[in-house]
């Protein structure tokens, strides 16, 4: 697999990364052993960037990642961890804590669960509006200086916050949703990141399976599945969005690829500073997604793919209203 570098100061990683969130129940029940096997398959295929969060399954995801990396060389893997999201025993969302004490406490627990002495990229999951970003980044910088973190990342923040954070310490990358149907970063956030030498790790490249080409509108969603509350998966919104997927399917067929592969390749084609994260939970889905690494879209292809799925034709926000309010990137 080709390599890319996260920004001007970050690590070199495989051109496609693997997001592990779905392996810990965020999209309904999952098979732990299949998740571990999927991580193994990704590593064997040249994927090196593995993204997790301490709140995915309340620590379960980090424990799963530890098991998956057993026997592997730690230096061959780039582990990205999000922290700060507060949840109770039942999984309810309680807010975000980016205070310096929370930074250092959360990291201590993460290192213990992963059984490693450093995290490659450490980032707050969302901006804590009660804590200046300078304080949060400053606390992570303390952990960089102590050797427990290699690089600082951010997630779902806007251009102004990027500038404030970068004035405190080098920021390797911004993790943010970016796909054919989520192009909000293109107006201001992406140009600002490039000006500051900050890379982008793009999650949601298949919009939680919507762009996969295999979504069944009659599918019953399990309890705990994020998509049960996602506006883009509801009623008329879903029907409108699936018409866009059919247009994408026709463009993909002309290139001998699946809709998922074209959607991932389109994101990868937005620049060498963009690394798509695929959220495959099974080896079968992973194999399809990684086929995008061999799909080289020309400039004309990128234009035609984007034209098939116009951003202004998408129905519904990417999160429910209460979650949209937590996104500094949407302010």
Protein Blocks (a to p, Z undefined) as FASTA:
>chain_A
ZZddehjkbccddfbdcdfklmnopnopadfklmmmmmmmmmmnopabdcddfkggghml
mmmmmmmmgoiafklpccdddehiacdfkopafbjcfbfklmmmmmmmmmmmnopabdfb
dcdfbdcfkbcfklmmmmmmmmmmnopafbdcdehiafklmmmmmmmpccfbacddddfk
lcklmmmmmmmmmmnopacddehklgnolmnopacfkbccdehiaklmgmklgcjlmmmm
mmmmmmmmmmmmmnopafklmmmmmmmmnojkbccddfbfbfklmmmmmmmmmmccdfkl
mmmmmmmmcfklpgcifbdfklmmmmmklZZ
